[in-house]
Amino acid sequence: MAKLGYAVLCPDCRGFGERREAALQGEEENEFLNSTCFHLAHMAEPLGMTVIGMCTWDLMRLLDYVWERGEWDVESVGCVGFSGGGMQTLWLSALDDRIKTVIISGYLYGYSDSLLRLNGNCNCNYVPHLWEHVDMGDIGALLAPRPLMVQSARSDHLNGYRGMENVLEQLDVIKKAYDLYGKEDVIYHDIWDGGHCFHGENLEKFLNGVMEMK
């Protein structure tokens, strides 16, 4: 994003980087490359909190900082994230309409297949009892009518045993919300071959289209 000319803020997520919990606050490579989401969730959930709730709160405070700085165009703030970053992008953008453009990569699929059947995923994904009431597409529907790019890989193991069908079901829910605004044309589903990875080939094309719409 910086190479495309944008001012970029890239915060450490709770449990990662310099914000690791004490259990992995070391200098070994393995400790740098791992997270302490388990330790956060282990205490958060008994206290009625969630890791994704804390992460979303952090990002909202980051937006406060952007506004307080007063030196950037706050009418064009976007959010982009891959995998766990896609999760944070989804939740932040759904709950804070200061985000005007949304790019979710490697994170949009049904809860049943991808988070309940595949129950070895990171603790940060889970909100108790959420799956009983809504699915990921319902959360994504809150993004309407803002421009949205969803990146999916056909062989991403997180799609679950039904593969892209699991993804497309949730995207259809989102599209119905956009259709209510007459804005289904601002959703761009970027599908590629391969596994769980981010790719930036079409970012500029998508963002140029967003600027033209403005």
C-alpha positions as CSV (number, residue, x, y, z in Angstrom):
1,M,0.0,0.0,0.0
2,A,2.9,2.4,0.8
3,K,4.4,1.6,-2.7
4,L,1.0,2.7,-4.2
5,G,1.4,6.0,-2.5
6,Y,-0.8,5.7,0.6
7,A,0.0,6.7,4.1
8,V,0.1,3.4,6.0
9,L,-0.2,2.5,9.6
10,C,0.7,-1.2,10.4
11,P,0.1,-1.8,14.1
12,D,1.2,-4.9,16.1
13,C,-1.9,-7.0,16.9
14,R,-2.3,-8.1,20.5
15,G,-0.4,-11.3,21.1
16,F,2.0,-10.6,18.2
17,G,5.3,-8.8,17.6
18,E,6.2,-6.5,20.5
19,R,2.8,-7.2,22.0
20,R,3.4,-10.9,22.8
21,E,2.4,-12.0,26.2
22,A,5.1,-13.0,28.7
23,A,5.2,-16.6,27.6
24,L,6.8,-15.8,24.3
25,Q,8.6,-12.5,25.1
26,G,12.0,-13.8,24.0
27,E,14.5,-13.2,21.3
28,E,14.4,-16.6,19.6
29,E,13.0,-16.7,16.1
30,N,10.3,-19.2,17.0
31,E,9.0,-16.8,19.6
32,F,8.9,-13.9,17.1
33,L,7.0,-16.0,14.6
34,N,4.4,-17.3,17.0
35,S,1.6,-15.6,18.8
36,T,0.1,-15.7,22.3
37,C,-3.5,-15.5,21.3
38,F,-4.1,-18.7,23.4
39,H,-2.9,-16.9,26.6
40,L,-5.0,-13.9,25.9
41,A,-8.2,-15.9,25.2
42,H,-7.5,-18.2,28.2
43,M,-8.0,-15.2,30.5
44,A,-10.3,-13.0,28.3
45,E,-13.2,-15.5,27.9
46,P,-13.6,-16.2,31.6
47,L,-13.8,-12.5,32.1
48,G,-16.5,-12.1,29.4
49,M,-14.2,-10.7,26.8
50,T,-12.8,-11.9,23.5
51,V,-9.5,-11.5,21.7
52,I,-11.2,-10.2,18.6
53,G,-13.1,-7.7,20.7
54,M,-9.9,-6.4,22.2
55,C,-8.2,-6.2,18.8
56,T,-11.2,-4.3,17.3
57,W,-11.1,-1.9,20.3
58,D,-7.4,-1.3,19.6
59,L,-8.0,-0.5,16.0
60,M,-10.8,1.9,16.8
61,R,-8.3,3.8,19.0
62,L,-5.9,3.8,16.1
63,L,-8.5,5.5,14.0
64,D,-9.0,8.0,16.8
65,Y,-5.3,8.7,16.5
66,V,-5.6,9.2,12.7
67,W,-8.3,11.7,13.3
68,E,-6.4,13.5,16.0
69,R,-3.2,13.9,13.9
70,G,-5.3,15.9,11.4
71,E,-2.8,15.5,8.6
72,W,-4.4,12.8,6.4
73,D,-7.5,12.6,4.3
74,V,-9.9,11.0,6.8
75,E,-12.6,10.7,4.2
76,S,-10.6,8.1,2.4
77,V,-9.4,5.8,5.2
78,G,-9.3,2.1,4.1
79,C,-8.3,-1.1,5.9
80,V,-6.6,-4.1,4.4
81,G,-5.6,-7.4,6.0
82,F,-4.7,-11.0,5.3
83,S,-5.8,-14.0,7.3
84,G,-5.9,-12.8,10.9
85,G,-5.5,-9.4,9.5
86,G,-8.5,-10.1,7.3
87,M,-10.5,-11.0,10.4
88,Q,-9.6,-7.7,12.1
89,T,-10.4,-5.8,8.9
90,L,-13.9,-7.5,8.7
91,W,-14.8,-6.7,12.3
92,L,-13.3,-3.2,12.5
93,S,-15.0,-2.2,9.2
94,A,-18.3,-3.8,10.2
95,L,-18.4,-1.9,13.5
96,D,-16.8,1.4,12.6
97,D,-18.0,3.3,9.5
98,R,-15.0,5.5,9.5
99,I,-13.4,2.8,7.3
100,K,-14.5,3.8,3.7
101,T,-12.8,1.0,1.7
102,V,-12.3,-2.6,2.7
103,I,-9.9,-5.3,1.5
104,I,-10.3,-8.7,3.2
105,S,-7.8,-11.3,2.0
106,G,-7.8,-15.0,3.0
107,Y,-10.6,-14.6,5.5
108,L,-14.3,-15.0,4.4
109,Y,-16.0,-18.3,4.8
110,G,-18.8,-20.0,6.8
111,Y,-18.2,-20.5,10.5
112,S,-19.5,-24.1,10.5
113,D,-17.0,-25.4,8.0
114,S,-14.0,-23.2,8.7
115,L,-14.1,-22.5,12.5
116,L,-16.1,-25.3,14.0
117,R,-15.2,-28.3,11.9
118,L,-11.7,-27.0,11.6
119,N,-11.4,-26.5,15.4
120,G,-7.7,-26.0,15.5
121,N,-7.8,-22.4,14.4
122,C,-6.4,-19.5,16.4
123,N,-8.3,-18.6,19.6
124,C,-8.7,-15.0,18.2
125,N,-11.4,-16.2,15.8
126,Y,-14.0,-17.2,18.3
127,V,-16.8,-15.3,19.9
128,P,-18.9,-17.5,22.3
129,H,-22.3,-18.4,20.9
130,L,-21.9,-16.1,17.9
131,W,-22.3,-19.0,15.4
132,E,-25.8,-19.7,16.9
133,H,-27.1,-16.4,15.7
134,V,-25.1,-15.1,12.7
135,D,-22.5,-16.2,10.1
136,M,-19.6,-14.4,8.6
137,G,-21.6,-13.1,5.7
138,D,-24.0,-11.4,8.1
139,I,-21.1,-9.5,9.7
140,G,-19.9,-8.7,6.2
141,A,-23.3,-7.4,5.3
142,L,-22.6,-4.5,7.7
143,L,-19.9,-3.3,5.2
144,A,-22.5,-2.2,2.7
145,P,-22.5,0.0,0.7
146,R,-18.7,0.6,1.0
147,P,-16.3,-0.6,-1.7
148,L,-15.2,-4.2,-0.8
149,M,-12.5,-6.5,-2.2
150,V,-12.5,-10.1,-1.0
151,Q,-9.5,-12.2,-1.9
152,S,-9.9,-16.0,-1.9
153,A,-7.7,-18.9,-3.0
154,R,-9.2,-22.0,-4.4
155,S,-6.9,-24.3,-2.4
156,D,-7.0,-22.4,0.9
157,H,-7.4,-25.0,3.6
158,L,-9.4,-22.6,5.7
159,N,-12.2,-22.7,3.1
160,G,-13.1,-26.1,4.7
161,Y,-14.0,-29.4,3.1
162,R,-16.5,-27.8,0.6
163,G,-13.9,-25.3,-0.7
164,M,-15.0,-22.3,-2.6
165,E,-18.7,-23.2,-2.1
166,N,-18.3,-22.3,1.5
167,V,-16.9,-18.9,0.5
168,L,-19.4,-18.1,-2.1
169,E,-22.4,-18.8,0.2
170,Q,-21.2,-16.1,2.6
171,L,-20.4,-13.7,-0.2
172,D,-23.9,-14.1,-1.6
173,V,-25.3,-12.9,1.8
174,I,-23.1,-9.8,1.6
175,K,-24.2,-9.2,-2.0
176,K,-27.8,-9.2,-1.0
177,A,-27.1,-6.4,1.5
178,Y,-25.3,-4.4,-1.2
179,D,-28.1,-5.0,-3.6
180,L,-30.5,-3.2,-1.2
181,Y,-28.3,-0.1,-1.8
182,G,-28.0,-0.7,-5.5
183,K,-24.3,-1.1,-5.0
184,E,-23.4,-4.7,-5.8
185,D,-21.0,-3.4,-8.4
186,V,-18.6,-2.1,-5.8
187,I,-17.8,-5.7,-4.6
188,Y,-14.8,-7.3,-6.3
189,H,-14.1,-11.0,-5.6
190,D,-10.5,-11.7,-6.5
191,I,-10.0,-15.5,-6.8
192,W,-6.7,-17.1,-7.5
193,D,-5.2,-20.6,-7.6
194,G,-3.1,-21.7,-4.7
195,G,-3.2,-22.0,-1.0
196,H,-3.4,-19.6,2.0
197,C,-1.5,-16.5,0.8
198,F,-1.8,-12.8,0.1
199,H,-1.3,-11.3,-3.3
200,G,-1.3,-7.7,-4.4
201,E,-1.5,-7.9,-8.2
202,N,-5.1,-6.5,-8.3
203,L,-5.0,-4.0,-5.5
204,E,-4.1,-1.0,-7.6
205,K,-6.8,-1.9,-10.2
206,F,-9.4,-2.1,-7.4
207,L,-8.3,1.1,-5.7
208,N,-8.2,3.0,-8.9
209,G,-11.8,1.9,-9.5
210,V,-12.8,3.1,-6.0
211,M,-11.2,6.5,-6.8
212,E,-13.1,6.7,-10.1
213,M,-16.4,6.0,-8.2
214,K,-15.6,8.9,-5.9
